[in-house]
Amino acid sequence: MHFMKITLLFITYNALQLKRKWYALPLVLLLPIFIVGLLAYITITFVTPDEQNPIQVGLVDLDQSKETKLFINMLDETSELGSFIHVHKMSETAAKQKMENDEISSYILFPEKFTHNLYQGNPVTLSMIGNPNQPIQSQMVYTIMESVTTHIRASQANVLTLNRYAKKLPLDEQERNEFVFEQFKKFVFYTLGRKQLIQEEQLINQATATPASYYSLGGWFIIFTSWLLLIYTGLHRDVTAKMEQRMMLYNVRPIQPIFAKLAVTMGFVCMLGLGLLFVLHILLGWDIQLVDAVRIMPVIILYSFCFLLAISIVEAFIRSHRMRLVVQISLTLAILLLSGSIIPTFYLPLSFQQMLPFTFSSEAFYWLQELLLHKRLYVDYIPLLLMTAVGFFVLSSITIGKERLHR
C-alpha cells in the first residue's frame, strides 16, 4: 500500500511537470515528424527498385549437362520476378564484360561437376558474383538464390533416395538414369514454379511490394519511439545526495520514481501514437476494424514498456546525465535499426538477421506489419511478454542492488 501511494505521488508530480511544459510540447512532438519525413524520402529513393529499370542478372553454365541446361532454361523463362528482376543466360566472359559496364547487377554461376555432385550426394552450391557498384541489388538477388539453393538441396535428398531404391529394381543403367532425370525435372518444376517464387519474394520484401504502406508504418514506428525517448528524458530531474538520503528516510525506493516516469510517458505517448496511427489509417486507406485495434493495442503497449525499461536500465546504471543521454540515444538508434523501420531487415547483414528474433523492436514491428499490411488474424504476444518480464527483472535487480549498497 505504501509502495503504491508513493508511486502515485510521483506519477502526479510527473503529470504536472508535463503539463507545465505545454508550450514546448508541440516543438518536441513535431521535430521527429519532420526528421522522419526527410529520412523516409531518402530511404525510399535509395532502397526501392525502379520498375522502369529492373535488376539485370546473368546465368552462366560451366557444367553444360542436360540437368543444368534444363535448370538455366527454366530460370531464363521465369525471367521476370515481379517486375524488378530480369534473368538472362550468357557466357562467363559476357557476364564479366556486362558487369564491368554495369549492365548487370550480378551473375549466378553453375560450377563444373554440378550434376555429378548432385547425384553423388556431395554438397551443391551456386556461386553468385555481385557487382560492387550495385550492392543493394546484389543482396536482393543473393537472398532469392539462397531460397532456390535450399530447394535444390531438398531436391537432392529426394533424388538420391529415389536413385538408391531404383538400383534395387530390375533396370539397366540407362533406364535408371532416365528415371532419375525425370524425377529431377519434377523437382525443378516445383522449385522454380513461377507463382511460388513470386509469392515468397512478396512476403519477404514488403518494402518493394507496398513501399508507401511499409515506409509509412516505419515512419510511425520511428516517431513513436522518438516520442517515448524525448518525453521520458524530459521528465528527468537530477536529485542531490541530500535529497536521496531524505527520500530513503521516507522509505522511497529508487524504482518508484523510475516507474512513475515510465507510466506517465507510456500513457501520454500511447495516446499520441494511436492518434497518429488513425491519421495514417485515413490517409493510406488501411482497413482497421475495432477487432484489429484490440490486437494492435497490446503490441504497442508491450513495445513501449520494453523500450522504456531498456532506457530505464541505462538510467539506473549511469549517474552522469550527459553520458546517460548519449547511451540512451545510441541504444534507441540500435533498437530502431534492428526493428526494420529505418532499413528493412531484408538488407541487414546475416549476422544481424540472426539476432532479430531476440529483439523486442523487431518482434513488435513484425507483428504490426502482419496486422496492418497482411491482415493477420492473430498475434503471438508471448515473446514480447517474456522480453518485458526479463527487462522488468533486470531493472528491479539493479535498483534493489543500488538500494542495498547505499544502505
C-alpha positions as CSV (number, residue, x, y, z in Angstrom):
1,M,0.0,0.0,0.0
2,H,2.8,2.4,0.9
3,F,4.6,1.5,-2.3
4,M,1.6,2.3,-4.5
5,K,0.9,5.6,-2.5
6,I,4.5,6.8,-3.1
7,T,4.4,5.7,-6.8
8,L,1.1,7.6,-7.4
9,L,2.6,10.6,-5.8
10,F,5.5,10.6,-8.3
11,I,3.1,9.9,-11.1
12,T,1.1,13.0,-10.2
13,Y,4.2,15.1,-9.9
14,N,5.4,14.0,-13.4
15,A,2.0,14.6,-14.9
16,L,2.0,18.2,-13.5
17,Q,5.6,18.6,-14.8
18,L,4.5,17.6,-18.2
19,K,1.5,19.9,-18.1
20,R,3.8,22.9,-17.2
21,K,5.8,22.3,-20.4
22,W,2.8,22.5,-22.7
23,Y,4.3,25.4,-24.6
24,A,7.4,23.3,-25.6
25,L,5.5,20.1,-26.4
26,P,4.4,21.0,-30.0
27,L,8.0,21.6,-31.0
28,V,9.2,18.4,-29.3
29,L,6.4,16.4,-31.0
30,L,6.8,17.9,-34.5
31,L,10.6,17.6,-34.6
32,P,10.6,13.8,-35.0
33,I,7.9,14.0,-37.7
34,F,10.0,16.5,-39.7
35,I,13.2,14.4,-39.4
36,V,11.4,11.1,-40.2
37,G,9.7,12.6,-43.2
38,L,13.1,13.6,-44.6
39,L,14.6,10.3,-43.7
40,A,11.7,8.3,-45.3
41,Y,12.1,10.2,-48.6
42,I,15.8,9.5,-48.7
43,T,15.3,5.8,-47.8
44,I,12.6,5.2,-50.4
45,T,14.7,6.8,-53.1
46,F,17.7,4.7,-52.1
47,V,16.1,1.3,-51.5
48,T,13.1,0.9,-53.7
49,P,13.8,-0.5,-57.2
50,D,12.6,1.3,-60.2
51,E,10.1,-0.7,-62.4
52,Q,11.4,1.1,-65.5
53,N,15.0,0.0,-64.7
54,P,14.7,-3.6,-63.4
55,I,17.7,-5.5,-61.9
56,Q,19.5,-7.5,-64.6
57,V,21.0,-10.9,-63.6
58,G,23.2,-13.2,-65.7
59,L,23.2,-17.0,-65.7
60,V,26.5,-18.8,-66.5
61,D,26.6,-22.6,-67.0
62,L,30.1,-24.2,-66.6
63,D,28.8,-27.7,-66.2
64,Q,26.9,-27.9,-69.6
65,S,25.0,-31.0,-68.5
66,K,21.4,-31.7,-69.6
67,E,20.3,-31.1,-65.9
68,T,22.0,-27.6,-65.7
69,K,20.7,-26.7,-69.2
70,L,17.2,-27.5,-68.0
71,F,17.7,-25.5,-64.8
72,I,19.0,-22.5,-66.6
73,N,16.4,-22.6,-69.3
74,M,13.7,-22.7,-66.6
75,L,15.3,-19.7,-64.8
76,D,15.5,-17.8,-68.1
77,E,11.9,-18.5,-68.9
78,T,10.8,-17.2,-65.5
79,S,13.0,-14.1,-66.0
80,E,10.6,-11.6,-64.5
81,L,10.4,-12.0,-60.7
82,G,7.6,-9.5,-60.1
83,S,8.8,-6.7,-62.5
84,F,12.0,-5.9,-60.7
85,I,14.4,-8.7,-61.6
86,H,15.3,-10.0,-65.1
87,V,17.4,-13.1,-65.7
88,H,19.4,-13.9,-68.9
89,K,21.7,-16.8,-69.7
90,M,25.1,-15.9,-71.1
91,S,28.8,-17.0,-71.1
92,E,31.1,-16.2,-68.3
93,T,33.1,-13.8,-70.5
94,A,30.0,-11.9,-71.5
95,A,28.9,-11.8,-67.8
96,K,32.2,-10.3,-66.7
97,Q,32.1,-7.7,-69.5
98,K,28.5,-6.7,-68.7
99,M,29.3,-6.4,-65.0
100,E,32.3,-4.1,-65.8
101,N,29.9,-2.0,-67.9
102,D,27.3,-2.0,-65.1
103,E,24.8,-3.7,-67.4
104,I,24.0,-6.5,-64.8
105,S,23.9,-6.4,-61.1
106,S,25.3,-9.9,-60.6
107,Y,25.6,-13.2,-62.3
108,I,24.9,-16.7,-61.0
109,L,27.5,-19.4,-61.7
110,F,26.6,-23.1,-62.1
111,P,30.1,-24.7,-61.3
112,E,31.7,-27.6,-63.1
113,K,30.6,-31.1,-61.9
114,F,27.4,-29.6,-60.5
115,T,25.4,-32.6,-61.8
116,H,28.0,-35.1,-60.7
117,N,28.0,-33.7,-57.1
118,L,24.2,-33.6,-57.1
119,Y,23.9,-37.3,-57.9
120,Q,26.8,-38.4,-55.7
121,G,25.4,-36.7,-52.6
122,N,28.1,-34.0,-52.4
123,P,27.1,-30.5,-51.2
124,V,26.0,-28.4,-54.2
125,T,26.2,-24.7,-54.2
126,L,25.5,-21.9,-56.7
127,S,28.2,-19.2,-56.8
128,M,27.0,-15.6,-57.2
129,I,29.3,-12.8,-58.2
130,G,27.9,-9.4,-57.2
131,N,28.5,-6.0,-58.7
132,P,30.4,-3.8,-56.2
133,N,28.8,-0.8,-57.7
134,Q,25.2,-2.1,-57.0
135,P,25.4,-3.7,-53.5
136,I,21.7,-3.4,-52.7
137,Q,20.6,-5.1,-55.9
138,S,23.2,-7.8,-55.5
139,Q,21.9,-8.5,-51.9
140,M,18.3,-8.9,-53.2
141,V,19.5,-11.4,-55.8
142,Y,21.6,-13.3,-53.2
143,T,18.6,-13.7,-50.9
144,I,16.4,-15.1,-53.7
145,M,19.2,-17.6,-54.8
146,E,19.5,-18.7,-51.2
147,S,15.9,-19.8,-51.3
148,V,16.5,-21.6,-54.6
149,T,19.6,-23.3,-53.3
150,T,17.6,-24.5,-50.3
151,H,15.1,-26.1,-52.6
152,I,17.9,-27.7,-54.7
153,R,19.4,-29.3,-51.6
154,A,16.0,-30.7,-50.6
155,S,15.5,-32.0,-54.1
156,Q,19.0,-33.6,-54.0
157,A,18.0,-35.6,-50.9
158,N,14.8,-36.8,-52.7
159,V,16.7,-37.7,-55.9
160,L,19.4,-39.6,-54.0
161,T,16.7,-41.6,-52.2
162,L,14.9,-42.5,-55.4
163,N,18.2,-43.4,-57.1
164,R,19.2,-45.7,-54.2
165,Y,15.9,-47.6,-54.4
166,A,16.0,-47.6,-58.2
167,K,19.3,-49.6,-58.1
168,K,17.4,-52.4,-56.4
169,L,14.9,-52.6,-59.3
170,P,15.5,-54.7,-62.5
171,L,16.6,-51.7,-64.5
172,D,19.7,-51.2,-66.6
173,E,21.9,-48.1,-66.0
174,Q,20.4,-46.1,-68.9
175,E,16.8,-46.7,-67.8
176,R,17.7,-45.8,-64.2
177,N,19.4,-42.6,-65.3
178,E,16.4,-41.6,-67.3
179,F,14.1,-42.3,-64.4
180,V,16.3,-40.2,-62.0
181,F,16.4,-37.4,-64.6
182,E,12.6,-37.4,-64.9
183,Q,12.3,-37.1,-61.1
184,F,14.9,-34.3,-61.1
185,K,12.8,-32.4,-63.7
186,K,9.8,-32.7,-61.5
187,F,11.7,-31.2,-58.6
188,V,13.0,-28.4,-60.8
189,F,9.4,-27.6,-61.9
190,Y,8.4,-27.5,-58.3
191,T,11.3,-25.3,-57.2
192,L,11.0,-22.8,-60.0
193,G,7.2,-22.6,-60.1
194,R,6.6,-19.0,-61.1
195,K,3.8,-18.3,-58.6
196,Q,5.7,-19.9,-55.7
197,L,8.8,-17.7,-56.2
198,I,6.9,-14.5,-56.7
199,Q,4.7,-15.0,-53.6
200,E,7.7,-15.9,-51.4
201,E,9.5,-12.7,-52.5
202,Q,6.5,-10.5,-52.0
203,L,6.0,-11.9,-48.4
204,I,9.7,-11.4,-47.6
205,N,10.2,-7.9,-49.1
206,Q,7.3,-5.8,-48.2
207,A,9.5,-2.7,-48.8
208,T,9.2,-3.2,-52.5
209,A,5.7,-4.8,-52.6
210,T,3.9,-2.0,-50.9
211,P,6.5,0.8,-50.3
212,A,4.0,3.5,-49.3
213,S,2.4,1.5,-46.6
214,Y,5.6,-0.1,-45.4
215,Y,7.6,3.2,-45.0
216,S,4.6,5.0,-43.6
217,L,4.4,2.3,-40.9
218,G,8.2,2.5,-40.4
219,G,8.0,6.3,-40.1
220,W,5.2,6.0,-37.5
221,F,7.3,3.5,-35.6
222,I,10.3,5.8,-35.5
223,I,8.2,8.8,-34.5
224,F,6.6,6.8,-31.7
225,T,9.9,5.6,-30.4
226,S,11.4,9.1,-30.6
227,W,8.4,10.5,-28.6
228,L,9.0,7.8,-25.9
229,L,12.6,8.8,-25.6
230,L,12.0,12.6,-25.6
231,I,9.2,12.6,-23.1
232,Y,11.0,10.2,-20.7
233,T,14.2,12.1,-20.8
234,G,12.3,15.4,-20.5
235,L,10.8,14.3,-17.2
236,H,14.2,13.6,-15.7
237,R,15.3,15.7,-12.7
238,D,18.7,15.5,-11.0
239,V,18.5,14.5,-7.4
240,T,21.2,15.7,-4.9
241,A,22.8,13.3,-2.4
242,K,21.0,15.0,0.5
243,M,17.6,14.6,-1.3
244,E,18.4,10.9,-1.9
245,Q,19.1,10.4,1.8
246,R,15.9,12.2,2.7
247,M,13.9,10.1,0.3
248,M,15.4,6.9,1.8
249,L,14.3,8.1,5.3
250,Y,10.7,8.2,3.9
251,N,11.2,4.6,2.6
252,V,11.2,5.7,-1.1
253,R,12.8,3.1,-3.3
254,P,14.8,4.0,-6.4
255,I,12.5,2.1,-8.7
256,Q,9.4,4.2,-7.7
257,P,10.4,7.5,-9.5
258,I,11.6,5.5,-12.5
259,F,8.3,3.5,-12.6
260,A,6.3,6.7,-12.3
261,K,8.1,8.3,-15.2
262,L,7.6,5.2,-17.2
263,A,3.9,5.1,-16.5
264,V,3.4,8.8,-17.4
265,T,5.5,8.6,-20.6
266,M,3.8,5.4,-21.8
267,G,0.2,6.7,-21.1
268,F,0.9,10.1,-22.8
269,V,2.8,8.8,-25.9
270,C,0.5,5.8,-26.5
271,M,-2.5,8.2,-26.9
272,L,-0.5,10.3,-29.3
273,G,0.8,7.3,-31.2
274,L,-2.7,5.9,-31.6
275,G,-3.9,9.3,-32.9
276,L,-1.1,9.4,-35.5
277,L,-1.9,5.8,-36.5
278,F,-5.5,6.8,-37.0
279,V,-4.4,9.6,-39.3
280,L,-2.3,7.2,-41.3
281,H,-5.3,4.8,-41.5
282,I,-7.4,7.6,-43.1
283,L,-4.6,8.8,-45.5
284,L,-3.5,5.4,-46.7
285,G,-6.9,3.7,-46.6
286,W,-5.8,0.9,-44.1
287,D,-8.9,-1.1,-43.2
288,I,-8.5,-1.1,-39.4
289,Q,-11.5,-2.5,-37.7
290,L,-12.2,-2.5,-34.0
291,V,-11.1,-6.0,-33.6
292,D,-7.8,-5.1,-35.3
293,A,-7.3,-2.2,-32.9
294,V,-7.8,-4.6,-30.0
295,R,-4.9,-6.7,-31.4
296,I,-2.7,-3.8,-32.1
297,M,-3.0,-2.1,-28.7
298,P,-1.2,-4.9,-26.7
299,V,1.7,-4.9,-29.2
300,I,2.1,-1.1,-28.8
301,I,1.9,-1.2,-25.0
302,L,4.3,-4.1,-24.7
303,Y,6.8,-2.5,-27.1
304,S,6.5,0.8,-25.2
305,F,7.1,-1.0,-21.9
306,C,10.1,-2.9,-23.2
307,F,11.7,0.3,-24.7
308,L,11.2,2.3,-21.6
309,L,12.6,-0.5,-19.5
310,A,15.7,-0.5,-21.7
311,I,16.4,3.2,-21.3
312,S,15.5,3.0,-17.6
313,I,18.2,0.3,-17.1
314,V,20.6,2.7,-18.7
315,E,19.4,5.4,-16.2
316,A,19.9,3.1,-13.3
317,F,23.4,2.2,-14.4
318,I,24.9,5.6,-15.3
319,R,24.7,8.7,-13.0
320,S,26.2,11.3,-15.4
321,H,23.3,12.9,-17.2
322,R,25.2,13.7,-20.4
323,M,26.8,10.2,-20.6
324,R,23.4,8.6,-19.9
325,L,21.7,10.7,-22.7
326,V,24.4,9.7,-25.2
327,V,24.0,6.0,-24.3
328,Q,20.2,6.2,-24.4
329,I,20.2,7.9,-27.9
330,S,22.7,5.3,-29.2
331,L,20.6,2.5,-27.8
332,T,17.5,4.0,-29.4
333,L,19.2,4.1,-32.8
334,A,20.3,0.5,-32.5
335,I,16.8,-0.6,-31.5
336,L,15.3,1.2,-34.5
337,L,17.9,-0.2,-36.8
338,L,17.2,-3.8,-35.8
339,S,13.4,-3.3,-36.0
340,G,13.5,-2.8,-39.7
341,S,11.7,0.5,-39.6
342,I,14.7,2.5,-40.9
343,I,16.2,-0.1,-43.2
344,P,14.2,-3.2,-44.0
345,T,15.7,-6.3,-42.2
346,F,16.0,-7.8,-45.7
347,Y,19.0,-5.6,-46.3
348,L,20.8,-6.2,-42.9
349,P,23.8,-8.4,-42.7
350,L,23.0,-12.1,-42.0
351,S,24.7,-11.9,-38.6
352,F,22.3,-9.1,-37.6
353,Q,19.3,-11.0,-39.0
354,Q,20.0,-14.0,-36.7
355,M,19.7,-11.6,-33.7
356,L,16.2,-10.3,-34.7
357,P,14.0,-12.9,-33.0
358,F,15.6,-11.9,-29.7
359,T,14.9,-8.1,-30.1
360,F,11.6,-6.6,-28.9
361,S,11.6,-3.9,-31.6
362,S,11.9,-6.4,-34.4
363,E,9.2,-8.6,-32.9
364,A,6.8,-5.6,-32.4
365,F,7.4,-4.1,-35.8
366,Y,6.9,-7.6,-37.4
367,W,3.5,-8.1,-35.8
368,L,2.4,-4.5,-36.7
369,Q,3.2,-5.3,-40.3
370,E,1.3,-8.6,-40.1
371,L,-1.7,-6.9,-38.6
372,L,-1.8,-3.8,-40.7
373,L,-0.3,-4.9,-44.0
374,H,-1.1,-8.6,-44.2
375,K,-4.4,-8.6,-42.2
376,R,-3.2,-11.3,-39.9
377,L,-6.0,-12.5,-37.5
378,Y,-3.8,-13.5,-34.6
379,V,-0.8,-12.3,-32.7
380,D,1.8,-14.2,-30.7
381,Y,2.3,-12.0,-27.6
382,I,4.4,-14.5,-25.7
383,P,7.9,-13.3,-27.0
384,L,7.1,-9.7,-26.1
385,L,5.7,-10.7,-22.7
386,L,8.9,-12.7,-22.0
387,M,11.1,-9.8,-23.0
388,T,9.1,-7.4,-20.8
389,A,9.4,-9.7,-17.9
390,V,13.2,-10.0,-18.4
391,G,13.5,-6.2,-18.6
392,F,11.5,-5.7,-15.5
393,F,13.5,-8.3,-13.6
394,V,16.8,-6.7,-14.7
395,L,15.7,-3.2,-13.7
396,S,14.4,-4.4,-10.4
397,S,17.6,-6.3,-9.6
398,I,19.7,-3.2,-10.4
399,T,17.6,-0.8,-8.3
400,I,17.5,-3.2,-5.3
401,G,21.2,-3.7,-5.5
402,K,21.8,0.0,-5.6
403,E,19.4,0.5,-2.6
404,R,21.3,-2.1,-0.5
405,L,24.6,-0.7,-1.5
406,H,23.7,2.8,-0.3
407,R,22.4,1.5,3.0
